[in-house]
């Protein structure tokens, strides 16, 4: 067997384990899952799973990384589309907020739990910093595009505006997990975030007097 | 002993247990605390503690309630102060954001953990709804005051604006817990929330053209 085939085979095995693990993490939360659960769900042997991952934390960080890859890909796609930067921002918020509406079917609750649990052991800050700054990097491309073509005249730094956007998403997500759409009304929250961004980015020269900002 | 004295004595005992429990929850997180830990920290007998609380969850909900009481009291105080409603809003955000800066010394991480853990058991929605709507009720008094005296002309409903404000606080809090002030910069987040509220409430008739809102 050539090394190339072996690598592909390994990648497929790894993906199969991750897919199986994802469904049990969604069902049971981060702390409710053992390696035995993952082995059972994957249909592989115990040795087959341990060849790739030593513990549930390793599996879980791989799942988080895959989820972050998808977000970066999404933002890059939106940035590369031929439309105004502002349309890109609105589209991004609509897509992310739509994902939040179906958050109960996803990994988000387990991810928040993971960070709170692992944070207690003081190991998590570096991973979370990498996540935050990676997300800011992706947003920066989109927002800078709007500055360069004269659409945006931001009144705060792009990094601070990006953080605010990400923190709003976190706040809405965590409340969706706990309270559901009937109490959160994600669409209304999205509208408010869009109003904020329009004002903070001063899209196409909103003519509010500067003293009001 | 008259019933009045008995009640006062009971209340003092309860407070002593809650104070002791709070410090162990802050140190160990919600799931890291047993009734034995609380008994040891309180300096009372096992029976003395179990007379008031049957388990750590009961203790923890009492702590959450006390924390919420403090917030309602704060908002009411601000509402009753003789100043403009907008000054009240800004003061509220500054106080809450200042509390977030010192979040690592408080109960917040344990509270988020509690809701994620207990949510899995499906028991938490009612408690959290009560918390959310109680916070909205308090904010409504302050914001309605601004509407009635002609300071505010909100472009979203007061309830939706209050939710957005609370969700931003959640998002900033949870990121402070994980990433610390050097990555979050709470003051900059507060400034952005204030800009948002100024626009959403149309404080003192900001003359942005309606189409931009």
Interface residues (C-beta under 8 A of the other chain):
Chain A: X28 X29 X31 X32 X109 X112 X113 X115 X116 X117 X119 X120 X124 X125 X128 X129 X132 X155 X156 X160 X161 X163 X164 X166 X167 X168 X169 X170 X171 X172 X174 X175 X177 X178 X179 X180 X183 X184 X185 X188 X189 X191 X192 X193 X195 X196 X198 X199 X200 X206 X207 X208 X209 X212 X213
Chain B: X28 X29 X31 X32 X109 X112 X113 X115 X116 X117 X119 X120 X124 X125 X128 X129 X132 X155 X156 X160 X161 X163 X164 X166 X167 X168 X169 X170 X171 X172 X174 X175 X177 X178 X179 X180 X183 X184 X185 X188 X189 X191 X192 X193 X195 X196 X198 X199 X200 X206 X207 X208 X209 X212 X213
